[in-house]
Amino acid sequence: MDNKSDKSSEDPIESVGVPAPEGAANLIDTDYHIGQDNYQLSPLGVNIDIHGAVFAVSSLLILAFVVLTLALPEQSTAAFDAMKNWINSHMTWFFLLAGNIFVLLCLFLIVSPLGRIRIGGAKATPDFSRLSWFSMLFAAGMGIGLMFYGVSEPLTHYGTALGGTSMGEGGARSDWAPLGAAVDDPAGAARLAMASTIFHWGLHPWAIYATVALSLSIFAYNKGLPLTVRSIFYPLLGERIWGWPGHAIDILAVFATLFGLATSLGVGAQQAASGLEYLFGIGGGNTTLVLLIAGITAVAVVSIVAGVDKGVKRLSEINMVLAFLLLMFVVFVGPTLLIATGFFKNIAGYLTELPFLANPFGRDDANFSQGWTTFYWAWWISWSPFVGMFIARVSRGRSVREFLISVLLIPSTVSVFWMTAFGTTAIKQLQEGFEGAASADLSLQLFMVLGELPLTEITSFIGIVLVIVFFVTSSDSGSLVIDTITAGGKIDAPKPQRVFWGVIEGAIAIALLLGGGLAALQAVAVSAGLPFTMVLLVGCYAIVKGLMSEPRPGTG
Amino acid sequence: MFKKIMVPVDLAHLDALEKPLTVAADLARHYEATLCYVGVTTSQPSAVARTPEDYEQKLKAFAMGHAPDNGHEPTACVYNSHDPVTDLDDIILKAIKDVGADLVVMGTHLPKHLDALIPANGSKVAAHTAASVFLVRPDMPA
């Protein structure tokens, strides 16, 4: 607390020196002023306020990447694929181990006395209502993935598990089944399929987000450092985070976020296009995709200009309602009883299989643990700077315990329920002889399953709207985050900058979709997960260190 | 004529505010009005202040230092925003009501083409309030 009074004395306003009214927070004493390294220009009447090094280097890197991928599509795709494959086959243990550390840390903090500390100081009050807050957490975190994989992942695991194991050359397993599979045992295969899916969408991804978000929140709200990724390195690097080590961390974050977003825009446009083709017979060619991405980007830009309260918050709430309606529809029209009992059975199955699924060493289900689990972990981690920063931005005023319960346990439970509803329905349809969904493209499987239920036109249409709006919220919050990082942690940088990033995301997605670079993009987004895992591990250390140095409120 | 004059202040860009601040102080002296300085901050640390409370103190200190000595104690009013860049107009409008201002003095830039897309705060405020609004332009280029 004393840190606050001995700030630089040359500032006349500071010398009024009233003690910090917020009381129970412990600001880090630094001479750095947010925006001190920024350039403020007004070319052509447009105000710009950017962090020189971070903005310039990340823009150039991104430009170079796009040009390279478009100029040498085959070579670059091969190179990036090789990189991705190497990471998958050599670093699986590292990703799995790190993922477990994040989960354990979060669970520990929920029960430990450190959980009582409030983000933003003891007297801070929440900025958003619980419901809007939660809607935004969820929409940013995985909304779109649930649409894409809710049906397709349980179906895929069910099929591979039922198929049993098989040995390829060199004694490695060539099947894609999780763990020991469940050959010719439909009930066991369904159980294993649901447990594996929930494993990928449950505690681990949310723990990854929570780790980034919590470390950023503590260092921004309780320690007074700028809301940018470098701040969580303060306990490790000290004042050096304001120099190149910090620039590099922020540039990596921008890179991961932008490519993660552009990839998702491309993939999401494909799913929306499949849905439109299925529903209205609109051709799913490149024109449709480009129009879709342009449309999503345009709506996102409007939402960006409207701001957090009128834009992303409102859209997230709308989406929450739509997703809830779709979920309830599937629950009541689908096999209701099976879903209700399945919910608890799946949680039990998940918890029993968890130690084996999460085991980083000596796995023999190489294809599953590398191709699925590692892919997801790298994917969540490369998204984590973006989701984490966004969550941090809206989470001031919550206690650490409340924060972790809301970011870890509640979303995991919702994911379990969602996956149970869609997965159980899909698997039951398959068991009853409907092969249409299982044999369709991944992007179409959701619509095939909805097609077997009544009111197909309405539900599929809601499905498409959900996919699109989830993308708008991702693109919107992503642009906010990138803008904040490239403005050196300023969240009040001029509006045109956000528009710039929103448009760039769309442009990259279109360029790479047409140039055939989407696979390369995905490989890069996943590869960015590896260095970022180390950032997250530092984040764990920083959380503990940061929380330990906070004044702890009394019991209660 | 005017009893309460409100001046929106951006502590991060004080250099651009010199003229409107002077105008406001002169008017307050002339009409013997109370001055109210309104600032907008964020929960996140910013270039000006590292916490919202920190910002409030700075604005109060600023108010004390800038208001004329006309027998009316100046006030300072801080609003917290999730997204100050987009919420500014609404906050100023809300502040006019809260403060009960009958005159708003605010700085504005010269009209430019971009205004069609992102309108200037001053003109938007003037369109939505019953209070008088005095938009102070920067000095004319010679």
Interface residues (C-beta under 8 A of the other chain):
Chain A: P12 I13 E14 V16 V18 A20 P21 E22 A25 L27 H33 I34 G35 Q36 G45 V46 G120 G121 A124 D127 F128 A220 Y221 G224 L225 P226 L227 V305 A306 G307 V308 D309 K310 G311 R393 V394 R396 G397 G489 K490 I491 D492 A493 P494 K495 P496
Chain B: A12 T42 S43 Q44 P45 S46 A47 R50 T51 E53 D54 Q57 K58 K60 A61 F62 G65 N80 H82 D83 P84 V85 T86 D87 K112 H113 L114 I118
